[in-house]
């Protein structure tokens, strides 16, 4: 009878050995893992002279953008915890790991991009976040909700990035009208 109960629990993906302290420890580890990855990336990037640049909209100070970025990384780690607690299989984990790795590295290659490239990267990040949420949501709804602030932040950054790129890029140049340079001669 006990063997049948163990097989029944294993077949449905539930484990009785999952205690609250173990789950709390897994939550702490999963939440801090992206932050540790960011710390290691910062250490390596500063060794070669790269420093992160954070998205700080609406007059927010630069350190506020850094805090927002770190909170979003912690939420991504918590979303990974929620996903692993469901014992799901499939591509949802790979999508979340890839998105987290990209988001860890984003502030380091931001200074290397011009406004149009950065707007396109932020748009790709927004679309990648939506695709990841689409895969994670059915598997672990809590993980999808933990990713919602990131979706909002990447959506705002994509919209602002493309708006600024359109306003200052030569084909559109909405902000440069009437200020033509005389021909060199």
TORPA-4810 file (N, C-alpha, C, O; in nm, 3 decimals):
<nodes>
NODE_1_0.081_-0.119_0.000_0.000_0.000_0.000_0.086_0.126_0.000_0.055_0.223_-0.070_X
NODE_2_0.194_0.126_0.078_0.281_0.243_0.083_0.352_0.264_-0.050_0.372_0.378_-0.092_X
NODE_3_0.391_0.156_-0.116_0.458_0.166_-0.245_0.365_0.226_-0.349_0.408_0.307_-0.431_X
NODE_4_0.240_0.188_-0.347_0.143_0.242_-0.441_0.124_0.391_-0.418_0.112_0.468_-0.514_X
NODE_5_0.121_0.433_-0.292_0.105_0.575_-0.262_0.225_0.654_-0.313_0.208_0.764_-0.365_X
NODE_6_0.346_0.600_-0.298_0.466_0.669_-0.347_0.463_0.681_-0.499_0.496_0.786_-0.553_X
NODE_7_0.423_0.575_-0.567_0.416_0.580_-0.712_0.308_0.676_-0.759_0.326_0.746_-0.859_X
NODE_8_0.198_0.680_-0.688_0.090_0.771_-0.724_0.135_0.916_-0.708_0.105_1.000_-0.793_X
NODE_9_0.208_0.945_-0.601_0.257_1.081_-0.580_0.362_1.118_-0.685_0.364_1.230_-0.735_X
NODE_10_0.449_1.023_-0.717_0.552_1.051_-0.816_0.491_1.072_-0.955_0.541_1.152_-1.034_X
NODE_11_0.385_1.000_-0.983_0.322_1.014_-1.115_0.256_1.150_-1.131_0.250_1.202_-1.242_X
NODE_12_0.207_1.207_-1.024_0.140_1.337_-1.033_0.234_1.454_-1.006_0.193_1.570_-1.013_X
NODE_13_0.361_1.425_-0.976_0.458_1.533_-0.959_0.457_1.595_-0.821_0.507_1.706_-0.806_X
NODE_14_0.401_1.530_-0.721_0.398_1.585_-0.586_0.493_1.506_-0.498_0.506_1.385_-0.514_X
NODE_15_0.558_1.574_-0.407_0.649_1.509_-0.315_0.612_1.549_-0.174_0.588_1.666_-0.146_X
NODE_16_0.606_1.452_-0.084_0.576_1.481_0.056_0.698_1.530_0.131_0.684_1.587_0.240_X
NODE_17_0.818_1.510_0.077_0.940_1.551_0.146_0.966_1.700_0.131_1.065_1.750_0.185_X
NODE_18_0.884_1.770_0.060_0.901_1.913_0.036_0.855_1.990_0.159_0.735_2.015_0.175_X
NODE_19_0.948_2.029_0.245_0.911_2.101_0.365_0.922_2.251_0.342_0.985_2.295_0.246_X
NODE_20_0.861_2.327_0.430_0.861_2.472_0.416_1.001_2.531_0.424_1.032_2.620_0.344_X
NODE_21_1.089_2.487_0.515_1.224_2.544_0.515_1.302_2.515_0.387_1.379_2.600_0.341_X
NODE_22_1.283_2.397_0.329_1.352_2.365_0.204_1.299_2.452_0.090_1.377_2.499_0.007_X
NODE_23_1.170_2.472_0.086_1.112_2.558_-0.018_1.159_2.702_-0.001_1.188_2.769_-0.100_X
NODE_24_1.169_2.749_0.123_1.217_2.885_0.147_1.364_2.898_0.107_1.404_3.000_0.051_X
NODE_25_1.443_2.795_0.135_1.584_2.799_0.095_1.597_2.800_-0.057_1.681_2.873_-0.111_X
NODE_26_1.516_2.721_-0.126_1.518_2.722_-0.273_1.476_2.858_-0.328_1.531_2.905_-0.427_X
NODE_27_1.379_2.922_-0.263_1.336_3.055_-0.306_1.449_3.156_-0.292_1.472_3.237_-0.381_X
NODE_28_1.520_3.151_-0.180_1.631_3.244_-0.159_1.742_3.220_-0.262_1.796_3.316_-0.317_X
NODE_29_1.774_3.094_-0.288_1.880_3.063_-0.385_1.839_3.106_-0.525_1.917_3.170_-0.596_X
NODE_30_1.717_3.073_-0.565_1.672_3.108_-0.700_1.660_3.259_-0.719_1.689_3.310_-0.827_X
NODE_31_1.618_3.330_-0.615_1.604_3.475_-0.624_1.740_3.543_-0.630_1.757_3.642_-0.702_X
NODE_32_1.838_3.491_-0.557_1.969_3.557_-0.553_2.061_3.513_-0.668_2.162_3.579_-0.692_X
NODE_33_2.030_3.406_-0.737_2.116_3.359_-0.845_2.133_3.462_-0.958_2.246_3.486_-0.999_X
NODE_34_2.025_3.524_-1.010_2.047_3.626_-1.114_2.125_3.748_-1.062_2.199_3.811_-1.137_X
NODE_35_2.107_3.780_-0.934_2.182_3.892_-0.877_2.331_3.859_-0.869_2.416_3.944_-0.894_X
NODE_36_2.361_3.734_-0.834_2.500_3.691_-0.833_2.560_3.688_-0.973_2.676_3.724_-0.992_X
NODE_37_2.480_3.645_-1.071_2.526_3.647_-1.210_2.557_3.790_-1.253_2.656_3.814_-1.322_X
NODE_38_2.472_3.885_-1.213_2.496_4.024_-1.247_2.624_4.074_-1.180_2.702_4.147_-1.241_X
NODE_39_2.646_4.035_-1.054_2.768_4.075_-0.984_2.893_4.023_-1.053_2.992_4.095_-1.066_X
NODE_40_2.889_3.897_-1.096_3.004_3.841_-1.168_3.023_3.909_-1.303_3.137_3.935_-1.344_X
NODE_41_2.914_3.938_-1.372_2.925_4.009_-1.501_2.982_4.149_-1.479_3.062_4.196_-1.560_X
NODE_42_2.941_4.215_-1.372_2.992_4.349_-1.341_3.141_4.343_-1.311_3.218_4.430_-1.353_X
NODE_43_3.182_4.242_-1.237_3.323_4.226_-1.205_3.405_4.205_-1.331_3.510_4.267_-1.349_X
NODE_44_3.358_4.117_-1.419_3.430_4.092_-1.543_3.429_4.212_-1.637_3.530_4.242_-1.701_X
NODE_45_3.316_4.280_-1.646_3.307_4.394_-1.736_3.390_4.512_-1.688_3.451_4.582_-1.769_X
NODE_46_3.394_4.534_-1.558_3.474_4.646_-1.507_3.624_4.619_-1.525_3.703_4.713_-1.534_X
NODE_47_3.662_4.492_-1.532_3.803_4.459_-1.556_3.847_4.501_-1.695_3.964_4.531_-1.717_X
NODE_48_3.753_4.503_-1.791_3.789_4.544_-1.927_3.741_4.686_-1.960_3.750_4.730_-2.074_X
NODE_49_3.691_4.756_-1.858_3.656_4.897_-1.876_3.512_4.925_-1.914_3.480_5.038_-1.950_X
NODE_50_3.423_4.826_-1.907_3.280_4.849_-1.935_3.204_4.869_-1.804_3.225_4.796_-1.707_X
NODE_51_3.118_4.966_-1.803_3.035_4.990_-1.686_2.889_4.991_-1.728_2.858_5.037_-1.838_X
NODE_52_2.800_4.942_-1.644_2.660_4.930_-1.684_2.590_5.065_-1.692_2.620_5.158_-1.617_X
NODE_53_2.497_5.074_-1.785_2.409_5.190_-1.799_2.267_5.137_-1.784_2.227_5.045_-1.855_X
NODE_54_2.190_5.197_-1.693_2.057_5.147_-1.661_1.950_5.238_-1.718_1.971_5.357_-1.738_X
NODE_55_1.834_5.179_-1.745_1.716_5.251_-1.794_1.652_5.322_-1.676_1.602_5.258_-1.583_X
NODE_56_1.652_5.455_-1.680_1.595_5.536_-1.572_1.503_5.641_-1.635_1.546_5.753_-1.660_X
NODE_57_1.374_5.606_-1.660_1.285_5.700_-1.729_1.226_5.805_-1.636_1.235_5.794_-1.514_X
NODE_58_1.167_5.906_-1.697_1.085_6.007_-1.629_1.161_6.081_-1.519_1.105_6.109_-1.413_X
NODE_59_1.286_6.113_-1.543_1.364_6.189_-1.447_1.412_6.110_-1.327_1.461_6.169_-1.230_X
NODE_60_1.399_5.981_-1.330_1.446_5.896_-1.222_1.599_5.901_-1.219_1.662_5.895_-1.324_X
NODE_61_1.659_5.912_-1.099_1.806_5.913_-1.097_1.864_5.780_-1.144_1.795_5.678_-1.144_X
NODE_62_1.990_5.783_-1.183_2.053_5.662_-1.237_2.053_5.548_-1.137_2.034_5.432_-1.175_X
NODE_63_2.073_5.579_-1.008_2.072_5.472_-0.909_1.932_5.412_-0.897_1.919_5.295_-0.861_X
NODE_64_1.828_5.488_-0.926_1.691_5.435_-0.925_1.672_5.334_-1.037_1.604_5.233_-1.019_X
NODE_65_1.732_5.361_-1.153_1.728_5.265_-1.262_1.802_5.137_-1.226_1.760_5.027_-1.264_X
NODE_66_1.913_5.151_-1.154_1.989_5.033_-1.111_1.906_4.949_-1.013_1.905_4.826_-1.022_X
NODE_67_1.839_5.015_-0.921_1.754_4.943_-0.824_1.641_4.871_-0.897_1.611_4.756_-0.867_X
NODE_68_1.578_4.940_-0.994_1.472_4.875_-1.072_1.524_4.752_-1.145_1.458_4.649_-1.149_X
NODE_69_1.642_4.763_-1.202_1.701_4.651_-1.276_1.728_4.533_-1.182_1.697_4.418_-1.216_X
NODE_70_1.784_4.560_-1.066_1.815_4.453_-0.971_1.688_4.389_-0.915_1.685_4.268_-0.895_X
NODE_71_1.585_4.468_-0.892_1.457_4.412_-0.845_1.398_4.321_-0.953_1.344_4.215_-0.923_X
NODE_72_1.407_4.365_-1.079_1.354_4.282_-1.188_1.433_4.152_-1.201_1.376_4.047_-1.232_X
NODE_73_1.565_4.157_-1.179_1.644_4.034_-1.181_1.603_3.941_-1.067_1.594_3.819_-1.087_X
NODE_74_1.576_3.997_-0.950_1.531_3.915_-0.838_1.394_3.853_-0.868_1.370_3.738_-0.834_X
NODE_75_1.306_3.929_-0.932_1.175_3.875_-0.970_1.188_3.765_-1.075_1.111_3.668_-1.073_X
NODE_76_1.283_3.778_-1.166_1.307_3.670_-1.262_1.354_3.544_-1.191_1.313_3.433_-1.226_X
NODE_77_1.440_3.560_-1.092_1.484_3.445_-1.014_1.368_3.382_-0.937_1.359_3.260_-0.927_X
NODE_78_1.280_3.466_-0.882_1.163_3.414_-0.812_1.068_3.343_-0.908_1.006_3.243_-0.873_X
NODE_79_1.058_3.394_-1.029_0.975_3.327_-1.130_1.034_3.191_-1.164_0.960_3.095_-1.186_X
NODE_80_1.167_3.181_-1.169_1.229_3.051_-1.193_1.197_2.955_-1.077_1.170_2.837_-1.100_X
NODE_81_1.199_3.006_-0.955_1.163_2.923_-0.840_1.019_2.872_-0.854_0.992_2.754_-0.834_X
NODE_82_0.927_2.964_-0.888_0.787_2.923_-0.903_0.771_2.819_-1.013_0.688_2.729_-1.004_X
NODE_83_0.850_2.832_-1.117_0.844_2.736_-1.227_0.900_2.601_-1.186_0.845_2.497_-1.222_X
NODE_84_1.009_2.600_-1.111_1.068_2.473_-1.069_0.985_2.405_-0.961_0.989_2.282_-0.949_X
NODE_85_0.911_2.479_-0.883_0.827_2.418_-0.780_0.713_2.338_-0.843_0.660_2.247_-0.780_X
NODE_86_0.675_2.370_-0.965_0.569_2.298_-1.035_0.619_2.169_-1.099_0.539_2.090_-1.150_X
NODE_87_0.751_2.148_-1.098_0.812_2.029_-1.158_0.770_2.012_-1.304_0.739_1.901_-1.348_X
NODE_88_0.769_2.121_-1.376_0.727_2.117_-1.516_0.843_2.078_-1.606_0.960_2.100_-1.574_X
NODE_89_0.810_2.021_-1.716_0.907_1.988_-1.821_0.870_2.072_-1.944_0.758_2.122_-1.956_X
NODE_90_0.964_2.085_-2.033_0.937_2.160_-2.154_1.035_2.273_-2.172_1.141_2.276_-2.108_X
NODE_91_1.001_2.366_-2.259_1.094_2.473_-2.295_1.080_2.597_-2.208_1.156_2.691_-2.225_X
NODE_92_0.985_2.599_-2.117_0.964_2.720_-2.037_1.088_2.757_-1.956_1.124_2.874_-1.947_X
NODE_93_1.154_2.658_-1.899_1.276_2.686_-1.821_1.385_2.744_-1.908_1.453_2.839_-1.869_X
NODE_94_1.404_2.688_-2.027_1.509_2.738_-2.115_1.481_2.882_-2.158_1.573_2.964_-2.165_X
NODE_95_1.356_2.912_-2.187_1.320_3.049_-2.224_1.349_3.145_-2.109_1.402_3.254_-2.131_X
NODE_96_1.314_3.106_-1.987_1.336_3.194_-1.872_1.485_3.210_-1.844_1.529_3.320_-1.811_X
NODE_97_1.561_3.104_-1.856_1.707_3.115_-1.835_1.770_3.205_-1.941_1.855_3.287_-1.908_X
NODE_98_1.730_3.190_-2.066_1.783_3.275_-2.172_1.747_3.421_-2.153_1.831_3.509_-2.173_X
NODE_99_1.622_3.447_-2.115_1.579_3.585_-2.092_1.655_3.646_-1.975_1.696_3.762_-1.981_X
NODE_100_1.675_3.568_-1.870_1.748_3.619_-1.753_1.893_3.650_-1.789_1.946_3.753_-1.748_X
NODE_101_1.957_3.562_-1.865_2.095_3.586_-1.906_2.106_3.711_-1.992_2.198_3.791_-1.975_X
NODE_102_2.013_3.729_-2.084_2.013_3.848_-2.169_1.992_3.973_-2.085_2.057_4.076_-2.109_X
NODE_103_1.901_3.966_-1.987_1.871_4.083_-1.904_1.986_4.114_-1.809_2.005_4.230_-1.771_X
NODE_104_2.062_4.013_-1.769_2.181_4.037_-1.686_2.285_4.115_-1.767_2.348_4.207_-1.715_X
NODE_105_2.302_4.080_-1.893_2.406_4.140_-1.977_2.365_4.271_-2.043_2.451_4.345_-2.091_X
NODE_106_2.237_4.302_-2.047_2.188_4.421_-2.118_2.256_4.551_-2.076_2.298_4.626_-2.164_X
NODE_107_2.271_4.582_-1.947_2.332_4.711_-1.913_2.478_4.726_-1.956_2.529_4.838_-1.964_X
NODE_108_2.545_4.615_-1.985_2.685_4.623_-2.021_2.708_4.652_-2.169_2.809_4.712_-2.205_X
NODE_109_2.616_4.610_-2.255_2.635_4.645_-2.395_2.545_4.761_-2.438_2.545_4.799_-2.555_X
NODE_110_2.469_4.819_-2.345_2.389_4.938_-2.375_2.476_5.057_-2.419_2.439_5.124_-2.515_X
NODE_111_2.590_5.086_-2.353_2.669_5.201_-2.398_2.728_5.186_-2.538_2.767_5.285_-2.599_X
NODE_112_2.734_5.064_-2.588_2.793_5.040_-2.720_2.696_5.064_-2.834_2.736_5.061_-2.951_X
NODE_113_2.567_5.086_-2.803_2.464_5.098_-2.905_2.421_5.243_-2.924_2.424_5.322_-2.829_X
NODE_114_2.381_5.278_-3.047_2.322_5.410_-3.067_2.172_5.402_-3.033_2.123_5.296_-2.996_X
NODE_115_2.102_5.512_-3.045_1.962_5.516_-2.999_1.871_5.423_-3.079_1.783_5.359_-3.021_X
NODE_116_1.890_5.413_-3.208_1.806_5.324_-3.288_1.834_5.177_-3.254_1.741_5.098_-3.239_X
NODE_117_1.961_5.142_-3.243_1.995_5.005_-3.207_1.942_4.969_-3.069_1.890_4.859_-3.048_X
NODE_118_1.954_5.061_-2.976_1.904_5.035_-2.841_1.752_5.022_-2.841_1.698_4.937_-2.769_X
NODE_119_1.683_5.103_-2.919_1.538_5.090_-2.930_1.497_4.955_-2.988_1.400_4.894_-2.943_X
NODE_120_1.572_4.908_-3.088_1.543_4.777_-3.146_1.575_4.663_-3.050_1.502_4.564_-3.045_X
NODE_121_1.683_4.676_-2.973_1.717_4.574_-2.873_1.610_4.570_-2.764_1.570_4.462_-2.720_X
NODE_122_1.564_4.687_-2.720_1.458_4.691_-2.618_1.327_4.634_-2.671_1.253_4.569_-2.597_X
NODE_123_1.298_4.657_-2.798_1.179_4.598_-2.859_1.193_4.446_-2.865_1.097_4.374_-2.836_X
NODE_124_1.310_4.398_-2.903_1.333_4.253_-2.905_1.323_4.194_-2.764_1.269_4.085_-2.746_X
NODE_125_1.373_4.267_-2.664_1.361_4.221_-2.526_1.215_4.218_-2.481_1.174_4.126_-2.411_X
NODE_126_1.139_4.317_-2.522_0.996_4.320_-2.490_0.924_4.201_-2.553_0.844_4.133_-2.487_X
NODE_127_0.951_4.176_-2.681_0.888_4.062_-2.748_0.935_3.929_-2.689_0.856_3.835_-2.677_X
NODE_128_1.062_3.921_-2.652_1.112_3.801_-2.587_1.049_3.778_-2.450_1.022_3.665_-2.412_X
NODE_129_1.025_3.887_-2.378_0.957_3.876_-2.248_0.814_3.827_-2.267_0.766_3.744_-2.191_X
NODE_130_0.745_3.880_-2.369_0.609_3.834_-2.395_0.607_3.686_-2.433_0.520_3.611_-2.388_X
NODE_131_0.701_3.644_-2.516_0.706_3.504_-2.557_0.737_3.413_-2.439_0.682_3.304_-2.427_X
NODE_132_0.826_3.459_-2.351_0.859_3.380_-2.232_0.740_3.369_-2.139_0.711_3.262_-2.085_X
NODE_133_0.670_3.480_-2.120_0.551_3.477_-2.034_0.444_3.386_-2.094_0.370_3.321_-2.021_X
NODE_134_0.435_3.382_-2.226_0.338_3.295_-2.292_0.368_3.148_-2.266_0.276_3.066_-2.254_X
NODE_135_0.495_3.114_-2.257_0.532_2.976_-2.229_0.526_2.943_-2.080_0.495_2.830_-2.043_X
NODE_136_0.555_3.040_-1.996_0.559_3.016_-1.852_0.421_3.022_-1.789_0.391_2.946_-1.697_X
NODE_137_0.337_3.112_-1.836_0.205_3.132_-1.776_0.122_3.005_-1.758_0.072_2.983_-1.648_X
NODE_138_0.106_2.922_-1.860_0.029_2.799_-1.841_0.096_2.700_-1.747_0.028_2.625_-1.677_X
NODE_139_0.230_2.698_-1.744_0.301_2.603_-1.659_0.299_2.644_-1.513_0.281_2.560_-1.425_X
NODE_140_0.317_2.773_-1.485_0.320_2.824_-1.347_0.267_2.967_-1.348_0.343_3.060_-1.376_X
NODE_141_0.139_2.986_-1.317_0.082_3.121_-1.321_0.154_3.221_-1.231_0.165_3.338_-1.267_X
NODE_142_0.202_3.177_-1.115_0.274_3.268_-1.026_0.400_3.321_-1.094_0.433_3.439_-1.079_X
NODE_143_0.468_3.237_-1.166_0.588_3.281_-1.238_0.553_3.388_-1.342_0.628_3.484_-1.360_X
NODE_144_0.442_3.371_-1.410_0.399_3.472_-1.505_0.369_3.605_-1.440_0.405_3.710_-1.493_X
NODE_145_0.305_3.601_-1.324_0.276_3.725_-1.252_0.403_3.790_-1.199_0.412_3.913_-1.193_X
NODE_146_0.501_3.711_-1.160_0.628_3.767_-1.113_0.705_3.834_-1.227_0.789_3.920_-1.202_X
NODE_147_0.676_3.796_-1.350_0.742_3.859_-1.465_0.668_3.983_-1.515_0.719_4.054_-1.602_X
NODE_148_0.550_4.009_-1.464_0.470_4.123_-1.513_0.541_4.258_-1.499_0.533_4.338_-1.592_X
NODE_149_0.609_4.287_-1.387_0.680_4.417_-1.382_0.788_4.431_-1.488_0.811_4.540_-1.540_X
NODE_150_0.853_4.320_-1.523_0.954_4.326_-1.628_0.891_4.356_-1.763_0.946_4.430_-1.844_X
NODE_151_0.774_4.296_-1.787_0.704_4.323_-1.912_0.669_4.472_-1.922_0.684_4.531_-2.029_X
NODE_152_0.623_4.531_-1.813_0.591_4.674_-1.812_0.716_4.758_-1.837_0.713_4.852_-1.916_X
NODE_153_0.825_4.726_-1.769_0.948_4.804_-1.784_1.006_4.791_-1.925_1.050_4.891_-1.982_X
NODE_154_1.007_4.671_-1.981_1.060_4.655_-2.115_0.968_4.718_-2.219_1.015_4.768_-2.322_X
NODE_155_0.838_4.716_-2.195_0.745_4.783_-2.286_0.765_4.933_-2.288_0.766_4.995_-2.394_X
NODE_156_0.782_4.992_-2.170_0.808_5.137_-2.162_0.941_5.170_-2.227_0.951_5.267_-2.302_X
NODE_157_1.045_5.089_-2.200_1.176_5.119_-2.259_1.173_5.104_-2.411_1.238_5.181_-2.482_X
NODE_158_1.099_5.007_-2.461_1.089_4.991_-2.606_1.015_5.108_-2.668_1.058_5.162_-2.770_X
NODE_159_0.905_5.148_-2.607_0.827_5.261_-2.661_0.908_5.390_-2.657_0.912_5.464_-2.755_X
NODE_160_0.971_5.418_-2.545_1.050_5.541_-2.535_1.173_5.536_-2.626_1.208_5.636_-2.689_X
NODE_161_1.238_5.420_-2.633_1.356_5.408_-2.719_1.325_5.430_-2.865_1.398_5.500_-2.935_X
NODE_162_1.216_5.370_-2.911_1.181_5.389_-3.052_1.131_5.531_-3.079_1.154_5.584_-3.187_X
NODE_163_1.063_5.591_-2.983_1.017_5.729_-2.999_1.135_5.825_-3.008_1.137_5.914_-3.093_X
NODE_164_1.231_5.808_-2.920_1.349_5.896_-2.923_1.431_5.871_-3.049_1.481_5.965_-3.110_X
NODE_165_1.444_5.746_-3.088_1.518_5.716_-3.211_1.449_5.779_-3.332_1.516_5.832_-3.421_X
NODE_166_1.317_5.773_-3.336_1.245_5.834_-3.447_1.253_5.986_-3.444_1.256_6.051_-3.548_X
NODE_167_1.257_6.042_-3.325_1.260_6.188_-3.314_1.394_6.246_-3.356_1.399_6.358_-3.407_X
NODE_168_1.502_6.174_-3.337_1.634_6.228_-3.365_1.705_6.164_-3.483_1.815_6.208_-3.519_X
NODE_169_1.649_6.063_-3.544_1.714_5.999_-3.658_1.692_6.080_-3.785_1.587_6.142_-3.800_X
NODE_170_1.788_6.082_-3.874_1.779_6.164_-3.994_1.658_6.141_-4.084_1.606_6.239_-4.137_X
NODE_171_1.609_6.020_-4.105_1.495_6.010_-4.196_1.371_6.082_-4.143_1.292_6.134_-4.223_X
NODE_172_1.353_6.087_-4.014_1.234_6.149_-3.957_1.268_6.287_-3.904_1.206_6.386_-3.944_X
NODE_173_1.363_6.296_-3.815_1.417_6.420_-3.762_1.309_6.518_-3.720_1.310_6.634_-3.762_X
NODE_174_1.216_6.472_-3.639_1.109_6.559_-3.592_1.162_6.674_-3.507_1.105_6.783_-3.506_X
NODE_175_1.270_6.649_-3.435_1.324_6.749_-3.344_1.426_6.840_-3.411_1.473_6.935_-3.348_X
NODE_176_1.463_6.815_-3.537_1.569_6.891_-3.601_1.518_6.978_-3.714_1.598_7.028_-3.793_X
NODE_177_1.390_6.997_-3.726_1.338_7.074_-3.838_1.375_7.222_-3.825_1.369_7.279_-3.716_X
NODE_178_1.411_7.281_-3.935_1.443_7.425_-3.938_1.585_7.457_-3.898_1.623_7.574_-3.901_X
NODE_179_1.663_7.360_-3.860_1.799_7.385_-3.818_1.895_7.320_-3.916_1.973_7.231_-3.879_X
NODE_180_1.891_7.364_-4.040_1.978_7.305_-4.142_2.112_7.375_-4.141_2.121_7.495_-4.114_X
NODE_181_2.215_7.302_-4.171_2.350_7.357_-4.179_2.372_7.411_-4.319_2.326_7.351_-4.416_X
NODE_182_2.439_7.524_-4.332_2.472_7.572_-4.468_2.573_7.478_-4.532_2.653_7.416_-4.463_X
NODE_183_2.568_7.467_-4.665_2.663_7.377_-4.732_2.806_7.427_-4.715_2.833_7.547_-4.716_X
NODE_184_2.895_7.330_-4.699_3.037_7.364_-4.683_3.092_7.410_-4.818_3.063_7.350_-4.921_X
NODE_185_3.166_7.512_-4.816_3.213_7.548_-4.947_3.305_7.657_-4.948_3.352_7.698_-5.055_X
</nodes>
